Amino acid sequence: MSFSLKIIRKSEQITSLWSGGKTTQLAIYPEEADYSKRDFKWRISTAEVEVEESLFTHLPGIQRIIMILDGEMSLQHQGKRGMHLSPFEQDRFDGGWTTRSIGKVTDFNLMLAEGCEGDISTIHMNDGTHAEVLDNRDYSKRTDAFYCFKGRSRMNIDEKETIVLEQGDLITLNRDHTCNNLNIKLFNHDDDSTATIIKVSIFY
């Protein structure tokens, strides 16, 4: 199987309100899944926390990873531990925990249901090229997502396809274990500014 890709432009993303601010769903799997029904395998989103203190939605059975994009936040996991996060720092925790946040921030969220594993990393580009190989692991499927948080970026896939990501755009690359490794190159599209990409890798 060759890989499949999907580009989700910023204009196509859906933003909704929650008790502490607003959230934008970037991608969900399966695509017909409904976050409110909790029938997803994984979900990628951003959120703007507009109140100083808020209580996280209780999500038993869901592993959560939160990365701060702007601002600073303290997370208090009741009976577990606390964590203070600055921009591009992250915390991984059980969605079934009682978690309270302090601080107004913009954050990036990955939710993983049982049977999924994943991680988040940050790619900062001034000039030059960021290159990496998306290899295969012992999983049936793999999804890699690249979210353009700042600036603009060009992505080249296996020297065949070039895609420009504007600020706020997301691209997902999906494949199964029969697909060969993918060679990815990322370029800063504008020489006079920095581009920042948030990369998500999910195995399931």
N, C-alpha and C positions, 0 to 999 in steps of 0.2 A: 504494500500500500504506500502511495506517496502521501505527503502531508496535505492537510487542508488548512486554509487560513481564512480569517474573517476580520475585517476592519470595522471597528465601531467608532464612528466619528463623534466628536463632542456634541454635535447638534442632534444626534440620534439617541443620546442617553437620557434616561428618565430620572428626574429628581423629585423626591417626595419629602414631606415634612415628618418629623418625629418630635417627641416631647422636648428634646434638647437642641433641636436645630433642623438641619436638612441633610438628606443623604442621596447620593447618586449611584444607582446600580450600573456598573460598567459591563459585567458579564455574569452569566449564571449557567449552570449545567445540571441537567439537560436544559435546553433553551426554553422549553415549555414549562419549566418548573416555576413555582410561585413561592417567593420568599415567605409570604404570610402563612403558607401552608407547611413550610419547613420540609418540602419534598425535593430539595436540591442535593446534589452531590458536593458542589462547591459554588461559591459566590464571591465575586470581587466587587468592591464598592469603595467610594470615598464618602466622608461625612464632614460636615461643618458643625462643630459643637459650639453653640452660641450662648450657653449658660455656664456659669462658673462651676457648678456641681451637678452631676447627673448620675443616674443609676442605669447600668447597662441592661439591655433586654436579656431575659433569662433564656438561654439556648442550650438545654441539656443535650448531650450527644454530639455537640458541635465543637470542634477545635478552632480557636480564633487566634489570628495573628494581626496585631495592629501596629502600624508604623506612622509616626508623626511626620507630616509634611510641612506644617507651619505652626509655630507656637510651641508651648510646653505643657505637658500633662502629667499629673500624678495618678496612678492607678492603685486602688486599694482593693485587694482580693480578700474578702472577709475570711478570717481564720486561716489564711494561706500566707500571703506576703504582700509587700508593696513594691512599686516600681515608679521611678521618675523618668520621663522620656523627653528628650530634646529632638529637634528635627533629624529625621532619618534613623532614629533609634526605634527599636521595636520590642514588643512583648508578645509571648505566646502563652495562651492560657485556655482553660476549659470553659466553654460557654455556659456550663451549668453552675459555675461559681457565682457567688454574689459579688459583683464588681462595681465599685463606685469610682467615677473619674472627677478630678478637680483640674480646671483649666480650660480656657477657650482655645480650641485648636482646629486645624484641618488635618484629618487623618486618612490613612489608606488601610482597607480592611480585607483580609482573606478569611473566609469561613470554609471549613472542611468537615464534611460528614464522615461517619465511620467508613473505613475502607479507603480513604484518601489521605495522602501525605503531601505536604507542600512547604515551600519557603518563599521568602521575599528578599530581594537584594536591590541595591541602588547602583546605578551607573551614571557617573558625572563625566561629561565630555566638554573640554575646551576646544582643543584641536586634535588632529590625528584620528585614529580609528580604534574602536573597541571591537575585538573579534572574540568569538567563542564557538565551541562545538556543543550542540545539543545532542548528547549521546543517548543510547538506549539503556534502560535498567530492567530489572525483572518485574515489570508491571505490564498489564495488558494495554493501558493507554497512558499517554503523556500529553499535557497541555502546557505550553509556555505562553505567557502573556507579557506584552511590553506596553507600559502606559507612559505617555509623554507628559510628564508633569511640568516641565519648564523648557521653553525654547522650541526648536523644531529639529527633527532628526530624520536622516535617511537610513533605511534598513535594506541591506542586500542579503538575499537568501540563496545560498549555493551558487553565487555568481550568475544567477539567472533572472531574478526578479528584484526590482528596486521599488520601495514604497516610501513615500514621505509621510511622516507623522507630524501633524500639527499639535500644538499644545492642547492637552485634554483628550487626544485621541488614544484609542487602545487597539492593539492587534493581538489576536490569538492564533497560535499555531498548534494544530491538533494532529496526532498520529498514533498508530498502534505499534506493537513490538516488532512488526515486520518491516517497518520503515528504516531506511538507512539513517546514519547520523546526519544532522543538518549543520551546515556552516553558516553562521550568522555574522554579519559585519554591520556595525552601527557607526554613523558619521554625524557630526554636528553640522546641521544644514546651514547655519549662519555663523560665519567666521568671527563676528564681533560680539558674540554672546555665548553663554554656557547652556548646554542642553542637559537635562536630567531625565533619565529613564528609570522607572520602577519596573523591575522584572519579577514575575511570578512563575514558579515552576510547580506543577501539580502532577502527582503520580497516582494512578488508581486502576 
